[in-house]
Amino acid sequence: MKLFYIILAGLAGTAAMSSVIFLLSLLTKRILRIPLVLGTMLLGKTHSNGGLSNGLSTKLVGGLAHYTVGVLYAIGYLALWESGVGTITASWGMLIGLGNGILAMIIWYFFFMIHPRPPHIKLERYLIEMVFSHVLFGFVVTYVYYHLTHVEYPFWQ
């Protein structure tokens, strides 16, 4: 049951992170949408002017890849907790989120460096915002997982 709960928590964390990034992208008019950037790069569909692809396949592949990675990160959280690293608390969730945000930043940086045609975006800002969005991800994953495993409402019994 723990695996099922952490998968749900990973989906919730990814949805929260994606929603905040999407809203930030709309408010600032900057390219921040992780699924679009990821889908464009994975499918090699960067436009000749460096723009992102907005096609359905780009959104599907990017979204699927992003949610898959989110679930894998969440499973990593569970592995850490089960091995005695940290506890299922908000502070630990945000701390682990910071750690996986730094890891994500490093991975994205190298992905942009080795990609034959990366999109033209302000990479430094994108990477910094990614770190902070992973702190939110860590909080939501921990919050959802905690509440799924510590049911205190008679409705669920």
Secondary structure, 3 states (H helix, E strand, C coil): CHHHHHHHHHHHHHHHHHHHHHHHHHHHCCCCCHHHHHHHHHHCCCCCCCCCCCCHHHHHHHHHHHHHHHHHHHHHHHHHHHCCCCCCCHHHHHHHHHHHHHHHHHHHHHHHHHCCCCCCCCHHHHHHHHHHHHHHHHHHHHHHHHHHHCCCCHHHC
